[in-house]
Amino acid sequence: MRILVTGATGTLGRALLPVLLKAGHRVRALSRTRHESRGGVEWMWGDLASGKGVAEAVRQVEAIAHLATGGRKGGAQVDLAGTRTLVAAARATGVAHVLLTSVVGADRAPGQRHKLEAERLVKESGMAWTVVRATPFHQRLDGLLRDFSVLPVLPVDRSLPWQPVHVNDVALRLAALLAGGPACAVIEYGGPQVLDTEELARIWLEARHLRRPCLPVRFPGRLAAAQRAGAFTTDAEPSGRITWHDYLFPPPPAPSDDFAEEHTASPTSPANQPEHDPSRHVYGGDEGYQRPTRG
């Protein structure tokens, strides 16, 4: 099956491409930066925000994995205008399946209007569809804590639950859903455990060999209240396998008689961790937070 991946240079996109290739699919990747097609990936230049190159990208593809997002700042351009353009182009060429990634809590937390509207555009497109809502990636929370670590203390709201999921687990789930055909349903996918902020931070500080006092706080506002009420967690099954601890403390690869297997890094090792740089992820991530600075 030929599959177009939008947001292919983002955190999830870089994890999904090799999974699709390994499964035997023909992969086309959409990017605003021109890339040379190699390694089995056909790179296409295009810009969802402006619509340039989108019609060419969807030609002769059977399914689309729409991962691109503008985050909180670029949501209107990518989540809305970009999704609208992509859906129109896909419908015109008869694409059989559009899979959209969204976030757990899109339907029950404030500040998710663009995500929910993008879901509606796909569901009402007249095409077969699947929407996958995921909890925050390990990589995103790792970057968020790294940014907060510039402060002399780490603010910790013990009342906030987190259910981080590894991007490799999400990629495997998306590949299975693409192979299985349209579900015409909203599917939630979360990590294997729910942690409070204090435990999340404690494990992270230990892994990063940092010492920061944790300052108990209670974050105000509707978004924090929604998170406190469980808006960003899910009990949906199946769930991810890789825990927050395993992400930060990757286990050594299991011994094998096969040389290639022995020299392949584990899913949680740095070799298989897509780089996390919130400054460059305009498409393909769920970032959008503000970096803290010293006062």
N, C-alpha and C positions, 0 to 999 in steps of 0.2 A: 504494500500500500504506500502511495506517495503522500507524505504528510508535510504540511507547511507549519512551521513553528514561528510565531511572532514572539518578540521579546527574547530572541535566541541568544543574545549576549548578556542577559541578566542572570541572576543567581540560579533561578530554576531552569532557565533555558539552557545554560551550559551543562547542567546535570542531565537534562532530558535528551539532548542530542545523542550522546553515546548510547543511552539505553534504547532509543529507537533504532539506531543503527545495528546494535547487537541483536535486536529482535528481527532483523531482516527487512525493515522498512526502507523505502527511499525517502530521504529527508531533504527538505528545502527549508532554508532559514532566511528570515527577513531581518534586515538590519539597516539602520540609517548610515552606517559606515560601510564602504565597499570592502568586500573580502574576496580573496581568491578561493574558488571552490576546490576543496581538497578533503581528503580523509573520508570520502563518501558523502559529504554534505554539499549540497548545491546552494550557494549563497546568492541571495537576490537583494539588490538595493531597493529600499522603499521607505516611505515616511508615513506612518499612520495619521499623524496630526494634519499633514497637508493633503494626504491621499495619493501623493506621487508614487508610482511604482506598485501600488497595491493590486490593481487589476492584472498586471503581468504576473505578480507573485502567486495569485490564486489559480491561474490557469493550469488545468490538467492535474490538480491535486484532488485526492479523494477525501481528505480530512484536514482540519485545521486545529492546531493546538494554540489557542489565543492566550498567551501568557503576558503580553505587553500591558504595562500599566504606567501611568504617569505619577503614581503616588498621590500625596495630598495636594501638591502644588500643581501638577500637570494633569489632574484627573479629568477635567473638562475636555482637554485636547485629545487625550489618548483613550481614557476609559469610555468617553461618550462619543466624540466626533470620530475617533479612530475606530471604535467598535462599529459604529454606524456605517462607516465607509467600507470596512472589511466585510460586514454582513451583506451589504448591497452587492459587492463584487462577487462574493461567494455564491449568493443566490443566482446571480446572472450566469455564472458558469456551471451551476448544478453541483456544487460541493455537497457530498453526502452526509457529512458530520462536522459540526463545529463544537469544539470543547473549549469552554471558557473557564479560566481560573479566577476565583474570587476569594473572599476571606470569611472565615467563621465569624458570625456576628453581623454580617452585612444587613440582615433583616431585623436585628434587635438591638443595635447600638447606634448612638448618634455619630455623625461625621462620616457615614458610609453611603451617602446618597449616590455618589458617582458609581460605586460598585453595584449597588442595587439596580440602578438604571441600566448599566451595561448588561446585567443579567436579564433584565426585561427585554432589551433589544435582541438578545440572542434567543430567548424563549419565544418571542413573538415574531421571529424572522420568517416563519414558514418552512424552515429547514429542520432536519433532525439535529438534536443538540444534547449536550451534557454540561452541567455547571458543577465545578468542583470547588468547594470552599475549604481552604486549609487554615490551620492555626499558624501562628508566627514561626518562621524558620529559626533553627538553632543559630544559624549564621547571622540573622538579623539581631537577635538578642545579644549575641556575642559582641557585635559592633556597637550596639546601644550601651552595653555595660562598659566597653572600652572607652567610649566617648565620655561617659559619666566619671570614669576613673581619673580624669584630669582634676576633678574636684578633691579637696582635702578630705571630705567625708562622702560616703555613698548613701544617698537618701533611699530608704527602704520602707515601703508600705506593705506590711505583713498581710494585709487584708486582700491583696490583689493576687488572684490565681493566674498561673501561666501554664500553657500546655504546648511547649515547643516541639516542633517536628523537624526531622532532618530532611533537607532538600532531596537527598538521594532516595529516601522513602517515598516522598511525594512524586518524584520522577517515575519510580516503578509503578505507583498507583495510576498515574496518568497514562503510561504506556499500556497497562492492562485494560483500562477503560477505552482507549482508542482501538485496541485490538478487538475488544468485545462489541464494538458498535455503539450507536447512540443509546443512552439510557432515558433520554427525555425526562430527566429528573435532576434535582439539586442534591448533590452528594457531599457530605462533610467528611473531612479527614484530619485527624489530629495526632499528636504525639502519644507515646505509650504511657505517660504519667502527667499528673497535674501537680505543680510545685507552687509554694508561696514565694513571694519575692525574696524573703530572707534566705531560704534554702537555695534558690536560684543564684543569688549573689554570693553566698558562702562557697558553693562549689566552684563558681567562676573565679573568685579570688584565689582559691587554693590552686586551681589549674594554671592561673596566670602568674603565680608566685608574687602576689601583691598583698600588701597590708593596708587596708583602709577601714577605719571605724564605720560601722553602719549606723546611720542616724534614723531612728524610727520617725516616720512621718505618716500623714494621711492625706493623700492627694485629693483635692477638691474637684468638683465639676461633674458633669453628666457622663463623660466618657469613663472616668474612674469608677463612678457608681455602677455603670453598666458592666464593666469588667468585674467589679466586686460581686455582682449578681450572677456571674458566670456566662456573660454574653459571648466571650471569646474562647470558651471551652466547649467540647463536644464529647458525647459518649458513643458516637458512631463507631461501628465496626465494619471492616478491619481498621486498625490504627497502625501507626508507625512502629518500628522495632527499635530504633536507635534512641537511647535515652540521652538526656542532657549530660549526665556523667560520662557516658561512653563517647559522646561527641567531644568532650573536653579532655578525656583520658582515653584515647583510642587504644583498644586492645591490640596486642601483636597479632599478625596474621597466623592462622593455624598452620602447623607443619604439613607439608605435602610432598609426595613423591614427584610431582610434576614441577619442573623448573619454572615454567611460566607462572604457575599459580603461586609458587613460593616468592616470586619477585613482583607480585602484584600487591599494591597497598590495600589495606582494609578500607571499607567504605567510609570510616570516620577518620582516616589518617589525613595529614595535610596534603598528600598527593591527590586525594580525591575530594578535597574540600574546595568548592568554588570560592574564589576570592570575594571578600566582602568589602566593598568600598561604596558607602552611601552617596558619595559625591558624584559617582559616574552612573549610578543606576537610575536612569530616567525611565527607561522601558525595562520591563521584566522583573521588577521587584515590588515588594510591598513596603518600601521605605517611605520616608517623608517626615521623619522626626527632626527636631531642631537640635543641633549639637550644642551641648552646654559649654560655656566659657567661664573662665575665672572672672569674678566681679572686680 
